[in-house]
Every structure is written in structure tokens, then in C-alpha cells.
């Protein structure tokens, strides 16, 4: 990605985060994130006035969602979609409590979570992205390589210094400093965490046993940062740090990120092509409810820490007018909206998945 594109991405993310965190005293423009969470301050359940649709959830897709909501409002000025990037766990809770109209998550809801919801919920894939290991090792001139078991051992606290033999084995010829490793992870319920631990649990039985797979886990070591931007900030400000963020946040913050060894033995850095390759097999075997994991995918060109991200919608919401507007938006997002994915560092949906989603959207009651 060119420096110009990275700067452009930075400006977009900065604007999105400013609105999403309530950093401005001005009301947001149509399609931008609202500065206050739905359900607080007396806001109506399932989102504001007749034209406003409130949502909350994952920070992973916040840049593309902000772009979509802004672009869609230009041709549909009567539709205002306000989104809070509070983390996947928060989005699921807000949706379950019906204080937002839609949720967003990078990790699919569990069977138990779906049972606690007041009605059937659809998972609708929107884009694909990659989670990357970012690091801050002063004086290092080469890009680092990681295997899945190595990343697991770092996050288990077993590998504690950058010149550990396990890191040197993956990076022959690289001069590694004897600096302590400062582990950074998410402090909030996070789909990015879900993707990362889902992958580590597939490649490390010990990690699966001691940490497991969820949007929020008990980390053996490290310090937490809120949101992808929080972890990126911790890593950028802490010499010797390692963390995990969605690709666009590594690019925007100009943080080094490593190549990861995939199932076929190839070391790959996350890219549109390698994330798309990870999704290739899923389009032929997509489950009916779209709750699928594509981490540690087959194929020499498949980046191993890749995932879909989902928007979550009730099949039979009480407000049918908002339902109709949201379904229309979703049909746009998974078709015309995919044109904006690549410029923001996401991979577009496979055509076969789009077709399946078009059919699934017909299940949502709009009248």
C-alpha cells in the first residue's frame, strides 16, 4: 500500500474514531457514528427516530462501516445509520438487550448466546479481513516471521524475550535483541480476539486448554488496550511490545507486522489476496447460518488468521419500517458497497456468499 493510501486511511479512521468515541461536541453528520450509546440517556429501545437506525459492535469493520453509512446516506438521505465501535462483545450484549437495532461481531454468537436473545438472529457476513501480529522492536531491520505455536507460546508467557531460541528459529540470520517481550491484548469483549484465539487454539492444544476461544478470555500475561486502536496504541508506545490488530490499524499506525506460517508451511503477510484465498473454500461449504471459521485454512496462499465479520439482525424485529430500510441497506452493502473494500484494506465477499445472503435477507420480516 502506498504512503498516500496509508495517509488517506489514517484520515478516515481518525474521523471514524473521533465520532465513535464522542470526541467531538458537534452532532454527527448523516451516516456517521453517534456520540452516545443507544439505550442511554432515555434513547428509545432498538434505535432513535423513524429514520435513524442504531447499531453497535466490532471495531474491526468500523472503517468500512463508516464509509458505507456515509456513502449510502448520500443517495438515501432519509436513512441515518449510527454505529458505535464498542467491541463485538458489547455489540452482542446491546443487541440481546434490544437497545440497538443491529449488532456487529467478528466472532459468531454461540448457541448459548442465541438462546438468550428474545428472537431468532441472522448472521450476515459483510467483508473479510486479516488479524496481524504487530510489534515494536527498536533497531530491528528485518520483518519478523511467526509460526502459530510460537505466537501461542508468547501469549502463554512461555517465550519472554525477543532473542528467545524459538523466535530465532523462525527468523534465521536476524539479529534479535535481548529485550523483554511486552504482551498486549484486548481489554474489551472483542471479535478480533475471537479470531486470534480461534487460530491459536487450532495450532496449540495447550493454548486451547488454558485460554480457549471466546470474544473475551483470561490472558495469562500482558496488558489490555480497548479496541483495535487501543492495542495499536499500546504497541506503538511500548518498546518490546507485541499485539494483534486488524490489518488496517497496523497500516494506519505505521506499525511493523509479521508474516505468519500457514497450514501449508508458507510464511505470509496479510493482504487482500491472501485473505481472499483463506475464504475460497468457505464459499463452497458455507453453513446455512453463516457461522463459519476460516482461520488456519488450507492452501499455500491462504493467510491463516483471517475471518469474515458479521452484522447481526433480528429476523422479526418490532419496527418493520426500520427493518425494511436495513434490509435495503444490506442488499446495497453486499453488492455495490463491496467496491469500497479494497481501498480500506478489506477483502470483498465471494460471489457465492453474496448470493446466499441475498436469499437469507428474504427471511427478515419487513411488514
HUVENSUL-V546886 format. One record per backbone hydrogen bond with DSSP energy under -1.0 kcal/mol. CO is the residue of the C=O (numbers start at 1). NH is the residue of the N-H. E is the energy in kcal/mol with one decimal. If there is no record, write none. Layout:
co=[CO;CO]
nh=[NH;NH]
e=[E;E]
//
This chain:
co=[2;3;4;5;6;7;8;9;10;11;12;13;14;15;16;17;18;19;29;37;44;49;51;53;54;54;55;56;57;59;61;62;63;64;65;66;67;68;69;72;76;80;82;84;84;87;88;89;90;91;92;93;94;95;98;102;103;104;105;110;111;112;120;122;124;127;128;129;130;132;133;134;136;137;144;146;147;148;149;150;151;152;153;153;154;160;161;164;165;171;179;182;183;185;190;191;192;193;194;195;196;197;199;200;204;205;206;207;207;215;223;225;226;227;228;229;230;231;232;233;238;240;241;242;243;245;246;246;247;248;249;250;256;259;260;262;266;268;271;272;273;274;274;275;279;287;290;299;304;305;307;309;310;311;312;313;315;318;319;320;321;322;323;324;325;326;327;328;329;330;332;335;336;337;338;341;341;342;347;350;351;352;353;354;355;356;357;360;361]
nh=[6;7;8;9;10;11;12;13;14;15;16;17;18;19;20;21;23;22;32;40;47;52;80;82;101;102;84;104;87;62;65;66;67;68;69;70;71;72;73;76;79;53;55;57;86;91;92;93;94;95;96;97;99;98;46;56;312;58;310;114;115;116;315;313;311;309;347;307;247;245;258;243;240;140;259;261;151;152;153;154;155;156;158;159;157;181;164;168;169;174;162;242;223;225;194;195;196;197;198;199;200;201;203;204;208;209;210;211;212;190;185;187;230;231;232;233;234;235;236;237;241;182;136;184;134;132;249;250;251;252;253;255;135;146;268;265;262;260;275;276;277;278;303;279;283;290;292;302;296;131;129;126;105;124;103;122;365;320;323;324;325;326;327;328;329;330;331;332;333;334;337;338;339;340;341;344;346;345;128;354;355;356;357;358;359;360;361;363;364]
e=[-2.3;-2.5;-2.2;-2.7;-2.6;-2.2;-2.0;-2.9;-2.7;-2.0;-2.5;-3.2;-2.1;-2.0;-2.7;-2.2;-2.7;-1.3;-2.3;-1.6;-1.3;-1.0;-2.9;-2.3;-2.4;-1.4;-1.9;-1.1;-2.9;-1.4;-2.8;-2.8;-1.8;-2.8;-2.9;-1.9;-2.7;-3.1;-1.7;-1.4;-2.4;-3.3;-2.6;-2.4;-1.9;-2.2;-2.4;-2.1;-2.7;-2.2;-2.6;-2.4;-2.4;-1.1;-1.2;-1.4;-2.9;-1.4;-3.2;-2.4;-1.8;-1.3;-2.5;-1.9;-2.3;-1.6;-2.6;-2.1;-2.3;-1.9;-2.4;-2.6;-3.6;-1.8;-2.1;-2.6;-2.2;-2.4;-2.4;-2.2;-2.3;-1.1;-2.4;-1.2;-1.0;-3.1;-1.7;-2.3;-2.1;-1.8;-2.7;-2.2;-2.3;-2.0;-1.7;-2.6;-2.2;-3.2;-2.3;-2.0;-2.5;-2.4;-1.3;-1.5;-2.3;-2.2;-2.6;-3.0;-1.8;-3.1;-2.4;-1.8;-1.1;-2.0;-2.4;-2.0;-2.2;-2.5;-2.5;-1.9;-1.9;-2.4;-2.3;-2.6;-2.0;-3.2;-1.5;-1.1;-2.1;-2.8;-1.7;-2.3;-2.2;-2.5;-2.2;-2.0;-3.1;-2.9;-2.3;-2.4;-2.3;-1.3;-2.3;-1.2;-1.2;-1.7;-1.4;-1.3;-2.7;-2.9;-2.3;-2.7;-2.3;-2.3;-2.0;-3.4;-3.2;-1.1;-1.8;-2.4;-2.1;-2.7;-2.5;-2.1;-2.2;-2.7;-2.3;-1.6;-2.9;-2.3;-3.2;-1.2;-1.7;-1.7;-1.5;-1.3;-2.2;-1.6;-2.3;-1.9;-2.0;-1.7;-2.4;-2.4;-1.6;-2.0;-2.7;-2.1;-1.3]
//
